[in-house]
Amino acid sequence: MRRALIFAALLPTPVLADDFYTSAPVASVVLYPQGAVQTHKITLDLPAGEHRIFLPMITSETQFGLPTIKLGSGDAVLGALSYLPDSSIDPKTLFTPAQRTAFDKVEAAKNAIKAHGETLTAVQDDIAALQGQLDFVTSISAPSDAASVEDLTAMLGLVGNQSKDIRAQISAKTRALTDEAERRAELDADLTNAQRTFDRLSVPKDNPDLLSIPVRLETAQTVTILIDSKSYGGGWVPIYDVHLNEGDSPSLTIGRNFAIDLPREAVWNDVDLTLSTLRPSEQVEPSTPQANHASIHKPALATRKVQATSEMMDMAAAPMAEPALMEVQDSRGMEVDTGGIAVSYHYSQKVTALAGDAQILELDSRTLPVTTEIYAIPRRDETAFLVAQLENTTPEPFLGGAATIFRGETLIGEVQMPFLAAGDNITLPFGPIEGIRLEHIVADNETGDRGIISTTNTREQDTSFRVTNLTGEAQKIRAFYPLTYSEQEDLEVEVTATPRPDEVNHDDKRGLSVWDLDVAPGTTKEVTINTSLSWPEGYQLNWQPW
């Protein structure tokens, strides 16, 4: 028996389990256009044995279920993560360093107000005591058996000097009381600001909900645990500042910025931030293809007794149109265009922010050569506009987003910059040129012009547009105008433009024509267009020349 006990004592025994309470600040974040993955990091010095690590649970980070855990460093075995609601733990044991600092500032502000109150009370007591002394001194009167005039004079001088001295002390104390009252307002503001900062740090509340991580170690060591939580909240959008640098070699300087929105309750203190264009909260698998069934049938007129107004009777008597063959296609699902590729940006600096903050991060700026042109749309506009043709010669895309455009340092306005893949081209606007005036004239035969000539199945219309250069410099202007066309064999269209356009069907848009006009300063260029249409009897024309 003795040998058995000795042998049992020599066997390795498990170390009793310990509980460790800690905060889990965010160390890194992957932010998507909608949603985020936040990685919390715990580093603890743990003894050998089986333990439990408790950390506060943030409700907004459990929309996809409990977070996932993994070992960052150390030689430990992690158990399954579990949830413990309404614990009795003092929430201060779970504070992060930032929360602890904010809490200390709140307590310091409260203590300052308490100390100030004591100071204020002391000053008020001093004033009351001095007022009592003053009342006593001023109540002294000469005795009826005063010895001499000199004695009376000496007594009056003493009373006067004492009164003057006390009043001076009361005045000084009163000024000090006023100063202390102003100081109290400053202390109250300090407490309000400290409390607001503390409240925004998602501090664990009383009886906090906890997450528990079991961990087993063979030897004492430092262990790092990473906790990944997903949330729908938060996101980012690109924002651009686009400056057009004019001159002999025009260029665009494109400043790339990102506006970020933190997930609810998020507290970031020097986190590592990555921005991704992936959208994990949206469709990630292809739609299920459905059968595409076509059928025909003969129309059948339903018989019914009609007891309604005459209008309803007329409708019921009208013949039913024979249905055309119909192919029904499945239209479920929606495609989100991110240019066909996923892009991620790792921000080079650590980010500190709180949920609700408006944060704009500066990424970089790129300067690219451009070709500037002047566009005129006389059918719609009264002035011409400056545009810049840009080719993305960088190896990465420019994401679609809001852009503030400038000519030099002059603000022009806001536009939406489209997605621009590497090697692709876009045209960006840079505001009106007020010195280039446009006119669009549609002739009207009611005023005596040759204008509209129309019969029951023909119509002839004269239109024209003018471009006037008032800038004082010669200008090359591209004027765009849609010439009438028809896709119906029975509708015949004949268009005569003078001068003829330099380009037709621009950008594969049917009928869109372009005139390249060289307009000297103080002169006007005019283009006249005659449009003739004819169609069979029994049809009605649908066309607008203006």
VENURNOR-V907436 format. One record per backbone hydrogen bond with DSSP energy under -0.5 kcal/mol. NH is the residue of the N-H (numbers start at 1). CO is the residue of the C=O. Records with the same first field share a line. If there is no record, write none. Layout:
NH=CO / CO
This chain:
5=1
6=2
7=3
8=4
9=5
10=6
11=7 / 8
18=50
20=52
22=54
26=267
27=39
28=39
29=272
30=37
31=29 / 274
32=35
33=278
35=234
36=231
37=30
38=229
39=28
40=38 / 227
41=25
42=225
44=223
46=44 / 221
49=217
50=15
51=215
52=18
53=213
54=20 / 52
55=211
57=209
59=57
61=58
62=59
63=230
64=230
65=62
68=228
70=226
72=70 / 224
73=224
76=74
77=216
78=76
79=214
82=212
84=210
85=83
87=208
93=90
94=91
95=92
100=96
101=97
102=98
103=99
104=100
105=101
106=102
107=103
108=104
109=105
110=106
111=107
112=108
113=109
114=110
115=111
116=112
117=113
118=114
119=115
120=116
121=117
122=118
123=119
124=120
125=121
126=122
127=123
128=124
129=125
130=126
131=127
132=128
133=129
134=130
135=131
136=132
137=133
138=134
139=135 / 136
140=137
146=143
152=148
153=149
154=150
155=151
156=152
157=153
158=154
159=155
160=156
161=157
162=158
163=159
164=160
165=161
166=162
167=163
168=164
169=165
170=166
171=167
172=168
173=169
174=170
175=171
176=172
177=173
178=174
179=175
180=176
181=177
182=178
183=179
184=180
185=181
186=182
187=183
188=184
189=185
190=186
191=187
192=188
193=189
194=190
195=191
196=192
197=193
198=194
199=195
200=196
201=198
202=199
208=89
210=84
211=55
212=82
213=53
214=212
215=51
216=77
217=49
218=75
221=46
223=44 / 221
224=73
225=42
226=70
227=40
228=68 / 226
229=38 / 227
231=36
235=261
237=259
239=257
240=402
241=255
242=240 / 404
243=241 / 253
244=242 / 406
245=243 / 251
246=244
250=247
251=245
252=368
253=243
254=252 / 366
255=241 / 253
256=254 / 364
257=239 / 255
258=361
259=237
260=258 / 359
261=235
266=263
268=353
269=267
271=351
272=27
273=271
274=29
275=345
276=31
277=343
282=279
289=287
293=291
295=326
302=300
306=304
307=305
313=309
314=310
315=311
316=312
317=313
318=314 / 315
326=295
328=293 / 326
329=327
337=335
338=336
341=338
345=275
347=273 / 345
351=271
353=268
355=266
357=354
359=260 / 357
361=258
363=256 / 361
364=256
366=254
368=252 / 366
370=250
371=389
373=387
374=476
375=373 / 385
376=478
380=377
381=377
384=433 / 436
385=375
386=431
387=373
388=428
389=371
390=388 / 426
391=369
392=424
393=391
398=420
399=397
401=417
402=238
403=415
404=240
405=403 / 413
406=242
407=410
408=244 / 406
409=407
410=407
411=409
412=405
413=405
415=403
417=401 / 415
420=398
423=392
424=421
426=390
428=388 / 426
430=386
433=384
434=432
436=433
437=435 / 468
438=382
439=466
441=464
442=440
443=441 / 462
447=444
448=445
449=444
453=460
454=452
455=458
459=533
460=453
461=531
463=529
464=441
465=527
466=439
467=525
468=437
469=523
470=435 / 468
475=519
477=475 / 517
478=374
479=477 / 515
480=376
481=513
483=481 / 511
491=488
492=490 / 534
494=532
496=530
498=528
502=514
503=514
506=512
508=505
509=506
510=508
512=509
513=481 / 511
514=503
515=479
517=477 / 515
519=475 / 517
520=518
522=469
523=520
525=467
527=465
528=498
529=463
530=496
531=461 / 529
532=494
533=459
534=492
535=457
539=536
543=541
